[in-house]
Structure formats: structure tokens, C-alpha cells
Amino acid sequence: MAREFTTGKAQAVTPEDFNERVKRLLANKPESVAPEPKIRAKTGRPPQKA
């Protein structure tokens, strides 16, 4: 893993480091559930044309 600097400047991240971080984040994440569709409030006006 790359060393973390505290200089406040952006540091380059190798693809291997990035992939390792993503794997660790996804390993702790619970299974995703599909979001429920939002119900739109009905208005009394017709839809606008673009």
C-alpha cells in the first residue's frame, strides 16, 4: 500500500492500490438493496414540453 503523505497535496494512486482499497471497502459493505421507486405527487397541470 502506498505511503500516505500529510503535505496537503494530491498524490498519485496506482491502479493496484486503488483496486485494493475498493476491495476492502466492498468487503465490509452489506448487500445492496434496490431502492424503492419514488412516488411523484400528482399536480393538476399537464407535463411541460422541452
C-alpha positions in Angstrom: 0.0 0.0 0.0 1.3 3.5 -0.8 2.5 5.7 2.0 0.1 8.4 2.9 1.5 11.9 2.9 0.3 14.8 5.0 1.5 17.6 2.8 -2.0 18.6 1.7 -1.1 17.9 -2.0 -2.7 15.3 -4.2 -0.7 12.1 -4.5 -0.8 9.7 -7.4 -2.5 6.4 -6.7 -1.5 3.3 -8.7 -4.3 1.1 -10.1 -3.3 -1.7 -7.8 -3.6 0.5 -4.7 -7.0 1.7 -5.9 -8.3 -1.8 -6.6 -7.1 -2.9 -3.2 -8.9 -0.1 -1.4 -12.1 -0.8 -3.4 -12.0 -4.5 -2.5 -11.6 -3.6 1.2 -14.5 -1.1 1.1 -16.8 -3.6 -0.7 -15.8 -6.4 1.7 -17.3 -4.6 4.6 -20.4 -3.3 2.8 -23.7 -5.2 3.3 -25.5 -6.5 0.2 -27.1 -3.6 -1.7 -30.9 -3.5 -1.8 -32.7 -2.0 -4.8 -34.1 1.4 -3.9 -37.9 1.7 -3.9 -39.2 3.8 -6.7 -40.2 7.3 -5.7 -43.9 8.2 -5.9 -44.4 11.5 -7.6 -47.1 13.8 -6.3 -49.7 14.4 -8.9 -50.2 18.0 -10.0 -53.1 19.5 -11.8 -51.1 20.7 -14.7 -50.0 18.9 -17.9 -46.3 18.0 -18.4 -44.1 20.6 -19.9 -42.6 20.1 -23.4 -38.9 20.7 -23.8 
